[in-house]
């Protein structure tokens, strides 16, 4: 099946007008019509009822369109990724990361990697968890450290570990005197949100990650404020403007003005994933994994992933 014929059909199905699609695609109308006819011949089905204006898809055409439009983008990505396969620069490793991970063990991992490969050009680029998928496919980054589980095609995720989440409150706040915190106690506070993109659930729904923690417990914060990143959120907490929830690795920020409390029960965590393209052959990624393994051993962090355990 010719990919250009498939693209032509999808375009016509969207516009409902052959002449308009021909003009937009920059091809003569007879050529476009011939492409659709050839596609119909290949499938053995009439896809378009040409007697209607605007044109109307046949039942078979509608079935084919609904499925083809979902897969065409993936197929186009596959072609591009295959053309670029194995073309990454061998002496360079572009590492994407979400801001919160920079406050954790990432600096230690990079230091270990530089020791292993002193001539490797390592470039660190801040990229949100959702944006890492696009950055990997375009070659902007070779690997990414993120916190969201992804279902994107051509993306491989390696679970690294869980990191405990804590509540950040102004030190003068009355709740800061507690030893631990519950979501019920926080539901009346101003909750400062900082994630740039929502998390996608398996149901297809999207939620702000912090709000989702409350929704899971059938709670809804009465007051929320949205800011652009986690540093701004903690800045507002230090100024007494509200509370937020962050990974434990950020406990060192504004310690004189912010109190960080664990949750009760103490099982609220954020996952950390290593994101790469499926089948990536970049040899530097193996060295990165070995560096992660070394740092986790030094910090006595349990390595539950068999791939990390066996390095």
Buried (B, 14 or more C-beta within 10 A) or exposed (E): EEEEBBBBBBBBBEBBBBEBBBBEBEBEEEEBBBBBBBBBEEBEBBBBEEEEEEBBBBEBBEEBBEEBBEEBEEBEBEEBBEEEEEEBEEEEBBBBBBBBBBBBBBEBBBEBBEEEBEEBEBEBEEBBBBBBBEBBBEBBBBBBBBBBBBEBBBBBBBBBBBBBBBBBBBBEBEBBEBEEBBBEEBBEBBBBBBBBEBBBEEEEEEBBBBBBBBBEEEBEBEEBBEBEBBBEBBBBBBEBBBBBBBBBBBBEBBEEBBBBBBBBEEEBBBBBBBBBBEEBEBEBBEBBBBBBBBBBEEEEBEBEBEEBEEB
